[in-house]
């Protein structure tokens, strides 16, 4: 890291805030903490934050609402912390735009590994796009602006994507008309093997279909290959300009 990446911890438990800020600082990051959504918005407005670690339960609002509101205006990576291991909580977190999730109690080393993995994948350019990075990927009258991480619809309206949505769409666009398995997608997007009953990828696919107005009952763009994974059923044209 040329500069210390800035991680914002949003959690209402003082001990967790102190523990994580100290641990991340000792591992080369600039770390800050907020106890609620109000403080988080203030810090986001005044600091260049690279990744948000967000607790599900906050005193003034819930983390899901904060994540949803943030995702409407930013592609800042988000790791959601949840005190419960219920699958529903994890699924809703991904639906709101979180890039990954971690269930409390957790080992700080695992959080550190997740942070490094997400930052690496957020910034990495696939080898087949070097040394001349492609700015725009066009498909089925849609465009993905890879520089700004925006999805541009046929009418020219741009929408910011979460880190997970962006990486998922980009992977599918780089392998058009080819099946990519759920395990492959999990490894490429989250940097870890799929856990048993882990539905994060399925939820992100569903969210991406909504973005693309692709009917989940009879999808035309992102099709499900039962027992295998997903395939982007469209031709892709790479270019250096977007609408």
N, C-alpha and C positions, 0 to 999 in steps of 0.2 A: 504494500500500500504506500503510494507516494505521500499521501496525507492520511491522517487518522480518520477513518470512517466514523461518522457520528450516529450513534444508536440512541434512540429515545425510548425509555422504559415507562410505560403508563400502567401503574398498579397502585391500589389504595393501601397496600400493606407496606409500612415503613421498612420492615426487616428485609423484604424481598427487594425493594428499591435499593437499599444500601448494599445488599449482597451483590446484586447484578451490576450496579454501577462500579463497584470496587473490582469485581471479577473481570468485567470487560475492559476497564482501564488497565488492569495488569496484563491484559492480553493485546494491548496495542490499539484499542479503540478509544474514541472520545465518547463518553457515556453521560447522559443526562436522564433525569427522572421527573415525572409528573404524577401527582396523586389522583387527578381526575381529568375529565375531558376538557374543562375550561383551561386548566394549566397546559394541557397537551396542545390545544389550538394556539395558545400564546407562544409556546416554544416553537411550534412548527412555523409560525409567522415570522419569528426572529432568528431562527437558526437554520442552517443547511443540513437537514437531517437525511441520512442515507437509508435508514431502516427503522421501522417502528415495532417494538415488542409490546403488545396490547393485551391487557387482562380483560376477560369477558365481563367481569362484574366491577362496575365503578360506582362511586357514591352519587354522582350527579346525572349520569346516564349510563347505558350499557355499552360495552365495547363494540357490540355488533352495530349499533347506531353510528358510533364514531367511525367505524370502519366503512360503513356504507356511505356516509357523508364525505369521508376523505376520498373514497374511490370515485365519487362523482366528479372530482376536480383534479385528481392526482394518481399517478401510477406508483407512488412510493411503496416499496415492499413492506408487507405486514406479516408478522408472526403472531398468531392469536394464542393466548394462554387461557386455559380453562381449568377450573377446579374439579370439574366432573369429567368422567371418561365416557359419558353417554355419546353414542354415535351421532345422535341428532344435533348436539351442540357443535360437534366438529363439522358436520355437513352444513349447518346454517352459517358457520364462520366462513367456510369456503364460498358459500352462495353470496355472502356480503362482500367478497373480494379479497379475503385473506389469502396469502400465498402459502402458508403452512400453519400448523397448529402444534401445540405441545401441552400435554396434560399435567397438571400439578398433582403431587410433587414431582419435580424433575431435577436431573443433574445439570448444573450450570455448564458442564462440558458438552452436553448434548445440545443445549441452546446455542453455545458458541459454534458448534459444528454446523447447526442449521443456518445461523447467521452468515457464516463464511460461504456456505454452499449457495445460499440465495444471492448474495452479493456477487459471487463469481459467475453464476449463471445469468444474472441480470445484465452483467457487463460484457460477457463473452460473445464474440462473433464466431459463428460456425466457420470451420476451416474452408468450406466451399464458397464462402462469401468474401474471402480475402484474396488479394490485398485491396481490392476495390469494393468496399461495402455497398450493397444494394440499398437504396433509400426506400423504394416502394415495391410492394408485391401486389399485383392486381389479379383478381379472381372473381368471376361471376358478377361483374359490375361493382365489386367492393375493392378497397385498397387498404393495405396495412402499411402505415408509415413507420418504418423500423427505427428511424432517428428519434421521432417524437413519441413513439409507442401509442399511436392513435389508429383507431379503426375508422375508416371513412366510408360512409354509406353511398349508394348510387346517387343521392341528391347532394353529395358534398358535405354532409354533416359529420363532424369529427367527434369521436368519443374516446376518452382515455381508457386504457385497459389496465387491469391489475397485472402485477408481474407474472402471476401464474397464467392468466388468460393470454397475455402477450406471448409467453414462451410456448404455451400449448398451440396457439394458432400458428406461430412461426414454424414450429416443428412440423405441423401438418402441411403447411404451405411448402416446406422444403422437401416433402415426400408426397407430392400429390398422386392420387390414384394408387397409393400403396398402403397396405394395412400396417398400422403401428400398434403394437400390443399395449395393454394397460400397464404392464410391468415396465416396458420400455419408456412409456410416457412418464411414469412415476419417477424413474431413475433420472431421466433427462430434465424434468421440471423441478423435482424436490431433492435430487441427489441422494436418494435412499431407496432401499428395496420396499416394495409394497407390503404393508402389514396385512394380516388376515382381516378380511372384511373392510379394508380401507376403500372408501367410496369417493375419496377426494377427487380423483381424476374424472369419475363419472359426473360428479357435481359440476366440475369446471367445464366439462363438455356441454352439459345442459345449460350452464350460464352463457357459454360462448354461442350456443345455438340461439338463445334468446337475443343476444346482441345482433346476430345475423338474420333474425326473423326466420329462422329455419324451424319449421314445425317438428317438434320432438316426436310426434306420433308417426309422421312420415317424412323424416329429414331428407332433404335433397343435396345439401352441401356436406355435412359431417354425418356420415352413415356409420351405423353400428354393424360390425361383423361379429355375429354371435359366437361367444367362446374364444374370441381372439382379441379384438380391439376396435379401432376406429380408422376410417379412411376419408380423406378429403376428396370428394368426387367433383373435381373441377380442374381446368387448366390454369396454370399460374404463369404470369408474365412479369419478369423482373425489370425494373427501370430505376432511374435516378431522380425522377420528379413525381410529385403527388399533386392531386388537384388543389 
